[in-house]
Amino acid sequence: EALPLKEYAFKAMINKVDFNLAEDKSVTVQKFLPVISEVKDRLQPYYLQRLANLLKVDERKLEHELREFQRKQRRGRSSGTVRETSSSISSSFLSSSLEEYCLALLFQYPELATMGKELLLEYFECSENRELFVEWQSASDINSLRGTLDVSLQEHLDYLLSKTFPPAIGESEEGRRRDFADCALRLREEFLRNLVRKKEELLSLERSLGGDAAELAKLEEQGIEADMQLGQVFKKSMGFSARRK
């Protein structure tokens, strides 16, 4: 557990990662949580901070994922549960990368501002993305936006502005609008999936506690409504896919 040996392993793995790819971010997190979990407690914050800085993600989210990973490891669950944990981590970071991609489009191409106004704050789970979106809503342009931010958010803004897009996006306004609409729809889908899951969990809890019939009925109605909205998003998403073909 000597620092130089871990540092070597850390750099060797990091050098293989393209941090602009959501899939690579997810894989990196999945690989490093077990590694970080094995080092001495006093060294874990160091590696979490390094990983968070390299991936441009919230360090607190990494800390939470590490605690969840360690908790499930201590409980000695089956390998199937470990795979489930990895899947939840993957989903979390793919979602964060989708948020970043959407904001990068919005910040780099002012003509998307009208479409951006239709996004909901609830779509953004990452605190940095959420704060940037809030400030953007009242800013006249990127320069005025930058002037309202603290240093850490300025760095995150610069990171988003440095993202590059394929020629089909960078050279075509129609391509940008289509890509942004698709991205916004996927954010809404992710938001509704999480909402449906939370309603189901809350309903299950209320039932187990013998909750009030009226409250149970209300939760069921909310869950059905969210599920219907998700179905509508799915149909629209299929339409996007068909048009792309």
Secondary structure by P-SEA (a helix, b strand, c coil): ccaaaaaaaaaaaaaacccccaaaaaaaaaacaaaaaaccccaaaaaaaaaaaaacccaaaaaaaaaaaaaaaaacccaaaaaaaaaaaaaaaaaaaaaaaaaaaaaacccaaaaaaaccccccccaaaaaaaaaaaacccaaaaaaaccaaaaaaaaaaaaccccccccccaaaaaaaaaaaaaaaaaaaaaaaaaaaaaaaaaaaaacccaaaaaaaaaaaaaaaaaaaaaaaaaaaaaaaac
